[in-house]
Amino acid sequence: MYRPPLRDIKFVLEHVVDLEALVKLPAYDHVDVGTVHGLLDEAGRFMSEVVAPTNRVGDTQGAIRNDDGTVTVPEEFAKAYQQYVAAGWNGIKSDQGYGGHGFPGVIGLAVQEMLTTANMAFSLCPMLTMSAILALTHHGTEEQKVTYLEKLISGEWTGTMVLTEPEAGSDLGALRAKATPADDGTWRVSGTKIFITWGEHDMAENIVHLVLARAPDGPPGTKGISLFIIPKFLPDADGRPGEANAVSCVSIEHKLGIHGSPTCVMAFDEAVGYLVGEVNDGMRAMFTMMNDARLHVGLEGLGITERAYQLAAAHAAQRTQGRAVGASHVTATPIIEHPDVRRMLLTMKAYSEAMRGLLYDTARAIDLSHQHPDQSTRRHFHDRASLLTPVAKAWCTDLGVEMASLGVQIHGGMGFVEETGAAQYYRDARIAPIYEGTNGIQGVDLVTRKLPLAGGEVVRSYLDELAGICTELEAAGTELASVRRGLEQGVDQLRTATDWLLSRTDPNDALAAATPYLRLFGTVAGGCYLARQARAAVDGAGDDDFLAAKVATTRFYVDQLLPQAFGLVPAATADASALFAVTTEMLGV
Ligand SMILES: Cc1cc2nc3c(=O)[nH]c(=O)nc-3n(C[C@H](O)[C@H](O)[C@H](O)COP(=O)(O)OP(=O)(O)OC[C@H]3O[C@@H](n4cnc5c(N)ncnc54)[C@H](O)[C@@H]3O)c2cc1C
């Protein structure tokens, strides 16, 4: 069972996102807070009643490739997908001109959170479709928009993101798929792509692949890559799926988790492709898609944590073992009464709420970067979103694995047994730090590209904002005094590490410090998002369990989890020498 955390989602939208102010932007004239709340309530009902029950069968049955190259997903998936499309969930944040509902992206994110938490493997299909919509909205021609956007926004057709090749994983500059221009203005694309999520399936009547390939005579590396639309079926004169394109699914992978999501090896054999944007400028369009997908993969860390937490809490409340201090000697105690089990549960709860703050604030920044009427404000939030995206992706997905592991631990031996479902979350969680740019690559992106933005001013202005949240806590008096002190220390430590990184001249130093720095960044930022909520909660906490829990959870986070990140400061400010003191030969290879 999945219980959507609607109150927490609405609380974050009110106190972190400031939804009231966001919907006052001219682009959201048709949106108000009441409508959003109604929409979220209905999304919660749909995801918990229609999508969540498909999670288990997706894992046990998985996707199957048939001898003719088609891929069959569980019947329950196809039924849920039809209902998802019919209810219009796919178009929440998309352009109204093409059938979307035009809600802010952060509301789309909230709906996607519930979809992801209900069934992560299933959610990947709409998630990639939405990223494809975004790429075409920003980089497609009018004709391409007319042909594809309505179908993708409705969800009648689904989208994929086709980058990876056997020799080109983290390094897309190495990709070899070839595109040659045809006489009629279209292109012919050939090559083999691996690990393509939802590359082939039977849930929709057409699949629109967005494929990276090389045009002739382009420069080597990422500067010579172009982006192509390659539909499974070429749209006919009426825009319906027509002739089959030369695209086939050669095999699907047998994986640790997300069994319901087909991961395909795809062969393109002189497939008809349509160029998106300019020749050799494909990475720009692909980054539009990847940044959106990175935020949504970050959401998977939160979704898995939330689901694993709900399962573990329910188990801990009913499983009895031993006797808690002071308990009667006649009956055994529910394990939720043991301090160590509480520590694990509270850790999961605190991190999930901190992650929600970071993810939603990143989505807010993206909304403001597109929709704010003032150009310099748009620029400011564009840079802010660029800074936060790698942190949101990597911090949340690393935590997703750790929190799913805690979920297994709370179940004891039954956690290791598939029957309870705790193990599925652990297995499903493991992919999220790998795909959409590994978490190592997110760290590299953060320290080499994002910290230096505007000479360091982008990160410094964010740190000043975090310091401002600490100052605001003074208004809450003694109630949040320890939270304020802890977070002030955290922001100082993060500033020290940031200054150290910005002053490096040897690039290897920043690369060596990147992962511990990203973890420190996420943990401090997450604490500040919680503190902002605790400040809003403190007055009503006396007689409202939700608000009292928010304050207590924030205190726990700042007193017990945040200081763990302080231990990362030596590694986040250490040069690379220790890593190379051991030679490759000494590592045994
Ligand atoms: C289930 C699944 C679904 C996927 N879905 C898609 C999809 O839909 N579309 C798609 O195009 N791809 C997809 N992928 C591919 C995925 O994005 C890649 O696996 C990922 O980018 C890593 O590439 P790689 O596997 O080649 O690992 P490698 O690049 O070989 O990386 C191996 C290790 O080396 C590290 N590393 C590599 N280079 C550097 C560097 N410069 N600095 C520091 N560390 C480095 C990495 O962090 C990693 O730890 C999927 C993969 C899986 C498993």
The ligand as a Gaussian input file, in Angstrom:
#p B3LYP/6-31G(d) Opt

LIG

0 1
 C       18.849000       0.238000     -16.456000
 C       19.550000       1.255000     -17.274000
 C       18.803000       2.168000     -18.007000
 C       19.449000       3.105000     -18.829000
 N       18.693000       3.950000     -19.610000
 C       19.331000       4.690000     -20.577000
 C       18.566000       5.392000     -21.568000
 O       17.334000       5.400000     -21.556000
 N       19.241000       6.049000     -22.549000
 C       20.606000       6.058000     -22.603000
 O       21.152000       6.664000     -23.530000
 N       21.354000       5.416000     -21.663000
 C       20.748000       4.735000     -20.664000
 N       21.485000       4.052000     -19.729000
 C       22.939000       4.142000     -19.774000
 C       23.493000       4.936000     -18.592000
 O       23.177000       6.289000     -18.725000
 C       25.006000       4.633000     -18.524000
 O       25.141000       3.306000     -18.064000
 C       25.725000       5.598000     -17.610000
 O       25.767000       6.892000     -18.173000
 C       27.160000       5.148000     -17.301000
 O       27.856000       4.804000     -18.463000
 P       28.634000       3.413000     -18.501000
 O       27.673000       2.349000     -18.133000
 O       29.296000       3.298000     -19.820000
 O       29.698000       3.506000     -17.346000
 P       31.168000       4.123000     -17.494000
 O       31.107000       5.416000     -18.212000
 O       32.089000       3.081000     -17.989000
 O       31.498000       4.435000     -15.962000
 C       32.041000       3.463000     -15.066000
 C       32.519000       4.160000     -13.791000
 O       33.549000       5.097000     -14.110000
 C       33.218000       6.390000     -13.649000
 N       33.683000       7.390000     -14.603000
 C       33.633000       7.332000     -15.949000
 N       34.145000       8.445000     -16.478000
 C       34.521000       9.235000     -15.456000
 C       35.121000      10.523000     -15.347000
 N       35.391000      11.269000     -16.418000
 N       35.356000      11.019000     -14.107000
 C       35.051000      10.313000     -13.015000
 N       34.489000       9.087000     -13.065000
 C       34.232000       8.552000     -14.252000
 C       31.700000       6.400000     -13.530000
 O       31.254000       7.345000     -12.566000
 C       31.418000       4.974000     -13.098000
 O       31.538000       4.852000     -11.713000
 C       20.868000       3.148000     -18.875000
 C       21.607000       2.243000     -18.118000
 C       20.972000       1.292000     -17.356000
 C       21.811000       0.290000     -16.612000

